[in-house]
């Protein structure tokens, strides 16, 4: 991260406490505005889905502040383990609108604004709810990819203020969460592959909840509150030409090249290295399913593709036990056939198909080799 951005973020953190304290005593004027900010996607993994924030501005009180959910501290002890388990503390912070906008201008990410049509008393109540959250235990929360993120937290605090389930999903209600996510990974091949194989059954459910910034933006256009549109027309604050990331390795060509190499080279050592990686990934998925609080990682049927039982094939091949090498190879081939049946209706079938075919080819090759060596007892 470059020094100017680090400096900008540091300043924003320092300012957040100042603005939070002042918000406690502000009585908004009739000229106050409350709006939802939808920030565009970026090319870094953390920014692929965009961002949602709440802006409260009142020029009469010299107050223009953006409230953000989804902040965390990289210096947290055991950060990686906490992030993986799902008990890492995320928080709400706030900073000046001009600083917020400056950061997104620096990153060349779009920013759109939708002003909420709310009476003054509800604007005041929303400000108080946000300020209260920042000074209480509500400031910290555990992030969940679908159920508890920067967008869903904004929906929750506004619905709390409106005292009802006013903001609900109005688009893509017949698509699964996985299908909704897929377009966000365009030009990010390995990120798409990674989420395809690490996510389990939860993301195959129909996406009834608002969990992405642009879903919220689109839904707000169709929501009415007390017989009038909840939001005014969408306003563009920042807009940049989309930059397509160029990468020599993060694409389907390297993926197909590696799997093609494994398939065509026909060397036992390559087969065993490949299957070792596949089975160890399977063990990782099983571990994450039991260890992590992230429900998206539970019940991951991709362990049929990345079968830990392949380790048995490798063990018996190493000990030259042809009979059990053959039997376990056939068993894992049957698991792949079951997996193929499960995948017929899944959106990620195409992207995992090369691994499926490579596994079938390599395991069949090992089974054929070892079947020939099984002694026939007459």
Secondary structure, 3 states (H helix, E strand, C coil): CCHHHHHHHHHHHHHHHHHHHHHCCCCCCCCCEEEEEEECCCCCHHHCCCEEEEEEEEHHHCEEEEEEEEECCCCCCCHHHHHHHCCCEEEEEEEEHHHHHHHHHHCCCCEEEEEECCCHHHHHHHHHHHHHHHCCHHHEEECECCCECHHHHHHHHHHHHHCCCCCCCCCCCCCEHHHHHHHHHCCCHHHHHHHHHHCCHHHHCECCCCCCHHHHHHHHCCCEECCEECECCCEEEECCCCCCCCCCCCCHHHHHHHHHHHHHHCCHHHHHHHHHHHHHHHHHHHHHHHHCCCHHHCCCHHHHCCCCCHHHHHHHHHCCCHHHHHHHHHHHHHHHHHHHHHHCCCCCHHHHHHHHHHHHHHHHHHHHHHHCCCCCCC
